[in-house]
Amino acid sequence: MRDNFAAVDSRLIVPILETTGLKVTYGSFTAADDISISVGEGEIYGLLGPNGAGKTSIIRALTTIIPIASGSATIAGHPLTDAAAVRASIGVLPESNGYPSAQTGRSYLRFYGQLFGLSREAADLRAERLLHQLGLGKNHSRISTFSRGMRQRLGLARALINDPAVLFLDEPTLGLDPAGKEDIMAHLTKTAVESGTSVILCSHLLDEVERVCDRIAIMDRGRIVAEGTVEEVVATSGAAGTARVRIAPEDIGRADAALRSSFPDATIGFDNTRPGELDVPLTTGKGARSELLRCLLAAGVDVLALDLRGVRLSDAFLGLTDATAPQRVRKESS
């Protein structure tokens, strides 16, 4: 979480995006219900949840791609019903993106800049600056020659071409190598701080979210189940960290049976690259280590090592959502 924003009480910030009781439906199917959030200027707000939780439906509704069934929303002072004004105030990087392969990166950005009312010269200058900032150089190459990661950077540049008040990003680091991911996250933070752009970030990479988001909302089955800073969400989740257990490989079956009996709600993770190691989420704090150890020893398991690590967002996420359940029946992917 960014320290410069975290010190400010979000309740004192004038919201740049606000929703009240937002509901999104597809026929008789409710994709998202009773969504009420408030995002301040320059805030990076994470929208998380398992596949089918309703995240993408919320993004599509707030970017005016699909209508809402009920509720209300304002973006940069414009009601969602004023689609033209909302679209002029936002930038969007969807998870799936298509590009005209015959255009160059620069001409592509210039075209979008002019769509937003910039002169050709202003659009060119803006395109050149964004290409440089996002590691694409001046780029006169055809988009058909771009790698997946380069196309993702180009998509982010396009989302920023109109200097939006709110930036919607769905998996922005998709296709990037670790260094590229770091660059993109650093650029988002810089944009939020220097330009005051608010960012709505959807990502499955919880470590990214944990590092850059000021506040987050976790969705499950169409509703928000937790909201606040990462620390606040973790504190209210009931999670108490994870135990990394190392046992003799031949004891794996016995340990698995014992743990599933004693910790029926825990999602036990086995590390296939390290035979004999497993992760056990703990849902009780005090005494959790000794309880786990007693369980394994009583089952005749030879415990070679048992280490506890602190609670992280991933622990809270698993505790707050039914992430291992089958996806809800609907064409929404996330």
C-alpha positions as CSV (number, residue, x, y, z in Angstrom):
1,M,0.0,0.0,0.0
2,R,1.3,3.5,-0.8
3,D,2.2,5.3,2.4
4,N,1.5,8.8,1.0
5,F,-2.2,7.9,0.4
6,A,-2.6,5.5,3.3
7,A,-2.1,8.3,5.8
8,V,-5.2,10.1,4.6
9,D,-8.6,9.1,5.8
10,S,-10.5,8.0,2.7
11,R,-13.7,9.5,4.2
12,L,-12.2,13.0,3.9
13,I,-11.4,12.6,0.2
14,V,-13.9,13.9,-2.4
15,P,-14.9,10.8,-4.4
16,I,-14.1,10.9,-8.1
17,L,-16.1,7.7,-8.5
18,E,-19.1,6.7,-6.4
19,T,-21.7,3.9,-6.8
20,T,-24.8,3.3,-4.7
21,G,-26.7,0.0,-4.8
22,L,-25.4,-0.8,-8.2
23,K,-26.9,-3.9,-9.8
24,V,-26.0,-5.6,-13.0
25,T,-28.0,-8.4,-14.6
26,Y,-28.0,-10.5,-17.7
27,G,-31.6,-11.5,-18.2
28,S,-32.6,-13.4,-15.0
29,F,-29.0,-13.8,-13.9
30,T,-27.7,-11.3,-11.3
31,A,-24.0,-10.7,-12.0
32,A,-23.5,-8.1,-9.3
33,D,-25.8,-6.7,-6.7
34,D,-25.8,-3.9,-4.1
35,I,-22.4,-2.5,-5.1
36,S,-21.6,0.7,-3.2
37,I,-18.1,2.0,-3.4
38,S,-16.4,5.4,-3.2
39,V,-13.0,6.1,-4.8
40,G,-11.0,9.2,-4.1
41,E,-8.8,11.3,-6.5
42,G,-5.4,9.6,-7.0
43,E,-6.5,6.5,-5.2
44,I,-5.6,3.0,-6.5
45,Y,-8.5,0.8,-5.7
46,G,-8.3,-3.0,-6.1
47,L,-11.3,-5.0,-7.2
48,L,-10.7,-8.7,-6.4
49,G,-12.6,-11.9,-6.5
50,P,-12.6,-15.4,-7.9
51,N,-13.8,-16.0,-11.5
52,G,-17.5,-15.3,-11.9
53,A,-17.5,-13.0,-8.8
54,G,-18.9,-10.0,-10.8
55,K,-15.7,-7.9,-11.2
56,T,-15.8,-7.7,-15.0
57,S,-19.5,-7.0,-15.0
58,I,-18.9,-4.0,-12.7
59,I,-16.1,-2.7,-15.0
60,R,-18.3,-3.1,-18.1
61,A,-21.2,-1.2,-16.4
62,L,-19.0,1.6,-15.1
63,T,-17.4,2.1,-18.5
64,T,-20.9,2.2,-20.1
65,I,-20.5,-0.9,-22.2
66,I,-23.5,-2.6,-20.5
67,P,-26.5,-1.0,-18.7
68,I,-27.1,-1.2,-15.0
69,A,-30.4,-2.8,-13.8
70,S,-30.7,-0.5,-10.8
71,G,-28.7,1.8,-8.5
72,S,-26.6,4.8,-9.5
73,A,-23.1,5.9,-10.2
74,T,-21.1,9.1,-10.9
75,I,-17.7,9.4,-12.4
76,A,-15.8,12.7,-12.4
77,G,-19.0,14.4,-11.5
78,H,-21.0,12.9,-14.4
79,P,-23.9,10.5,-13.8
80,L,-23.5,7.1,-15.5
81,T,-26.5,7.9,-17.6
82,D,-24.4,10.6,-19.4
83,A,-22.4,8.0,-21.3
84,A,-20.6,10.5,-23.5
85,A,-19.3,12.6,-20.6
86,V,-18.3,9.5,-18.7
87,R,-16.4,8.0,-21.6
88,A,-14.5,11.3,-22.1
89,S,-13.4,11.1,-18.4
90,I,-12.1,7.5,-18.3
91,G,-9.4,5.2,-19.8
92,V,-9.9,1.5,-20.1
93,L,-7.6,-1.5,-20.5
94,P,-9.8,-4.6,-20.8
95,E,-8.4,-8.1,-20.3
96,S,-8.9,-9.0,-23.9
97,N,-7.8,-6.4,-26.4
98,G,-7.6,-6.3,-30.2
99,Y,-5.2,-4.1,-32.3
100,P,-5.0,-3.1,-36.0
101,S,-1.9,-5.0,-37.0
102,A,-1.1,-2.7,-40.0
103,Q,-0.8,0.5,-37.8
104,T,2.3,1.6,-36.0
105,G,2.2,2.1,-32.2
106,R,2.5,5.8,-32.7
107,S,-0.2,6.1,-35.3
108,Y,-2.5,4.0,-33.3
109,L,-2.2,6.3,-30.2
110,R,-2.4,9.4,-32.4
111,F,-5.7,8.1,-33.8
112,Y,-7.2,7.6,-30.3
113,G,-5.9,11.0,-29.2
114,Q,-7.7,12.7,-32.0
115,L,-10.9,10.7,-31.2
116,F,-10.7,12.4,-27.8
117,G,-10.5,15.9,-29.4
118,L,-6.7,16.4,-29.4
119,S,-5.1,18.1,-32.4
120,R,-2.8,15.9,-34.5
121,E,0.2,17.7,-33.1
122,A,-1.0,17.4,-29.5
123,A,-1.9,13.7,-30.0
124,D,1.5,13.0,-31.5
125,L,3.3,14.6,-28.5
126,R,1.1,12.7,-26.0
127,A,1.7,9.4,-27.9
128,E,5.4,10.0,-28.0
129,R,5.6,10.7,-24.3
130,L,3.5,7.6,-23.3
131,L,5.4,5.3,-25.6
132,H,8.6,6.5,-23.9
133,Q,7.3,6.2,-20.4
134,L,6.0,2.7,-21.0
135,G,9.2,1.4,-22.6
136,L,8.1,1.3,-26.2
137,G,10.4,4.1,-27.5
138,K,9.1,6.2,-30.4
139,N,7.9,3.0,-32.0
140,H,7.3,3.3,-35.7
141,S,7.0,-0.5,-36.0
142,R,3.8,-2.1,-37.1
143,I,1.8,-3.5,-34.2
144,S,1.9,-6.9,-36.0
145,T,5.5,-7.2,-34.9
146,F,4.7,-6.5,-31.3
147,S,5.1,-9.2,-28.6
148,R,2.2,-9.9,-26.3
149,G,3.8,-7.8,-23.6
150,M,4.4,-4.9,-26.0
151,R,0.8,-5.0,-27.0
152,Q,-0.2,-4.9,-23.3
153,R,1.9,-1.8,-22.8
154,L,0.4,-0.2,-25.9
155,G,-3.1,-0.9,-24.5
156,L,-2.1,0.9,-21.3
157,A,-0.8,3.9,-23.3
158,R,-4.1,4.0,-25.2
159,A,-6.0,4.0,-21.9
160,L,-4.0,7.0,-20.8
161,I,-4.0,9.0,-24.1
162,N,-6.9,11.3,-22.9
163,D,-5.4,11.9,-19.5
164,P,-8.4,10.3,-17.8
165,A,-9.8,11.1,-14.4
166,V,-10.4,7.3,-13.8
167,L,-8.4,4.5,-15.2
168,F,-10.0,1.0,-15.4
169,L,-7.5,-1.9,-15.7
170,D,-8.4,-5.5,-16.0
171,E,-5.2,-7.7,-15.6
172,P,-2.8,-4.9,-16.8
173,T,0.3,-7.0,-16.4
174,L,-1.0,-9.9,-18.5
175,G,1.8,-11.3,-20.8
176,L,4.6,-9.3,-19.1
177,D,7.8,-10.7,-17.7
178,P,8.6,-9.9,-14.0
179,A,10.6,-6.7,-14.9
180,G,7.8,-5.6,-17.1
181,K,5.3,-6.1,-14.4
182,E,7.4,-4.0,-12.0
183,D,7.6,-1.2,-14.6
184,I,3.8,-1.1,-15.1
185,M,3.0,-1.1,-11.4
186,A,5.6,1.7,-10.8
187,H,4.0,3.7,-13.7
188,L,0.5,3.3,-12.3
189,T,1.7,4.5,-8.9
190,K,3.5,7.5,-10.5
191,T,0.4,8.3,-12.6
192,A,-1.9,8.3,-9.5
193,V,0.5,10.4,-7.5
194,E,1.5,13.0,-10.1
195,S,-1.6,13.2,-12.3
196,G,-4.2,12.5,-9.6
197,T,-5.7,9.8,-11.8
198,S,-7.7,7.2,-9.9
199,V,-7.2,3.6,-10.8
200,I,-9.6,0.7,-10.6
201,L,-7.4,-2.4,-10.7
202,C,-8.7,-5.9,-11.3
203,S,-5.9,-8.5,-10.9
204,H,-5.5,-12.1,-10.0
205,L,-1.9,-11.4,-8.8
206,L,-2.6,-10.6,-5.2
207,D,1.0,-9.6,-4.4
208,E,0.7,-6.8,-7.0
209,V,-2.5,-5.7,-5.4
210,E,-1.1,-5.9,-1.9
211,R,1.8,-3.7,-2.9
212,V,0.2,-0.9,-4.9
213,C,-3.5,-0.6,-3.8
214,D,-4.6,2.0,-1.2
215,R,-7.9,0.1,-0.6
216,I,-9.5,-3.0,-2.0
217,A,-12.9,-4.6,-2.3
218,I,-13.2,-8.4,-2.4
219,M,-16.2,-9.7,-4.3
220,D,-17.8,-13.2,-4.1
221,R,-20.9,-14.4,-6.0
222,G,-21.8,-10.9,-7.1
223,R,-21.5,-9.0,-3.8
224,I,-18.7,-7.2,-1.9
225,V,-17.8,-9.3,1.1
226,A,-15.0,-7.1,2.4
227,E,-13.6,-3.6,1.8
228,G,-10.9,-1.4,3.2
229,T,-7.1,-1.2,3.3
230,V,-5.3,-4.5,2.8
231,E,-4.6,-4.5,6.6
232,E,-8.2,-3.9,7.4
233,V,-9.4,-6.6,5.1
234,V,-6.9,-9.1,6.4
235,A,-7.8,-8.2,10.0
236,T,-11.5,-8.9,9.5
237,S,-11.1,-12.0,7.4
238,G,-10.4,-14.4,10.3
239,A,-7.3,-15.7,8.7
240,A,-4.3,-16.4,10.9
241,G,-1.5,-17.1,8.5
242,T,-0.2,-20.2,6.9
243,A,1.9,-23.1,8.2
244,R,4.6,-24.5,5.9
245,V,5.0,-28.1,7.0
246,R,7.8,-30.4,5.9
247,I,7.3,-34.1,6.4
248,A,8.7,-37.4,5.1
249,P,7.4,-37.9,1.6
250,E,5.9,-41.3,2.4
251,D,3.7,-39.6,5.1
252,I,1.9,-37.3,2.6
253,G,-1.2,-39.5,2.4
254,R,-1.5,-39.9,6.1
255,A,-0.9,-36.2,6.7
256,D,-3.5,-35.3,4.1
257,A,-6.2,-37.5,5.7
258,A,-5.5,-36.2,9.2
259,L,-5.5,-32.5,8.2
260,R,-8.7,-32.8,6.2
261,S,-10.3,-34.4,9.2
262,S,-9.1,-31.8,11.7
263,F,-9.2,-28.8,9.4
264,P,-12.2,-29.5,7.1
265,D,-12.5,-25.9,5.8
266,A,-8.8,-25.4,5.0
267,T,-7.5,-25.5,1.4
268,I,-4.3,-27.5,1.8
269,G,-1.6,-26.8,-0.8
270,F,0.9,-29.4,-1.9
271,D,4.2,-28.3,-3.5
272,N,4.9,-30.7,-6.3
273,T,8.3,-29.3,-6.8
274,R,9.3,-30.1,-3.2
275,P,8.0,-33.5,-2.2
276,G,7.0,-33.7,1.5
277,E,6.1,-30.0,1.8
278,L,2.6,-28.6,2.2
279,D,0.9,-25.4,3.2
280,V,-2.0,-25.3,5.7
281,P,-4.0,-22.1,6.1
282,L,-4.7,-21.4,9.8
283,T,-8.1,-20.0,10.9
284,T,-7.3,-19.6,14.5
285,G,-4.5,-17.5,15.9
286,K,-3.4,-18.5,19.4
287,G,-2.4,-22.1,19.7
288,A,-2.8,-22.8,16.0
289,R,0.8,-24.1,15.6
290,S,0.4,-26.6,18.5
291,E,-3.0,-27.7,17.3
292,L,-1.6,-28.5,13.9
293,L,1.4,-30.3,15.3
294,R,-0.7,-32.4,17.6
295,C,-2.9,-33.4,14.7
296,L,0.0,-34.6,12.6
297,L,1.8,-36.4,15.5
298,A,-1.4,-38.2,16.5
299,A,-1.6,-39.5,13.0
300,G,1.9,-40.9,13.1
301,V,3.4,-38.3,10.8
302,D,7.1,-37.6,11.1
303,V,7.2,-33.8,11.2
304,L,10.6,-32.6,10.0
305,A,9.9,-28.8,10.1
306,L,6.9,-26.5,10.8
307,D,7.2,-22.8,10.0
308,L,4.5,-20.1,10.4
309,R,4.3,-17.1,8.2
310,G,2.1,-14.0,8.8
311,V,-1.3,-13.4,7.3
312,R,-1.2,-12.1,3.8
313,L,-3.9,-11.0,1.4
314,S,-4.0,-14.4,-0.2
315,D,-4.9,-16.0,3.1
316,A,-7.7,-13.4,3.6
317,F,-8.9,-13.9,0.0
318,L,-9.3,-17.7,0.5
319,G,-11.0,-17.1,3.8
320,L,-13.5,-14.6,2.4
321,T,-14.4,-16.3,-0.9
322,D,-15.4,-19.7,-2.1
323,A,-12.5,-19.5,-4.6
324,T,-12.4,-23.3,-5.0
325,A,-16.1,-23.7,-5.9
326,P,-17.3,-24.2,-9.4
327,Q,-17.7,-20.9,-11.4
328,R,-21.2,-19.4,-11.5
329,V,-23.1,-20.3,-14.6
330,R,-22.7,-17.1,-16.7
331,K,-20.5,-16.0,-19.6
332,E,-18.6,-13.5,-17.4
333,S,-15.0,-14.6,-17.0
334,S,-14.0,-12.7,-13.9
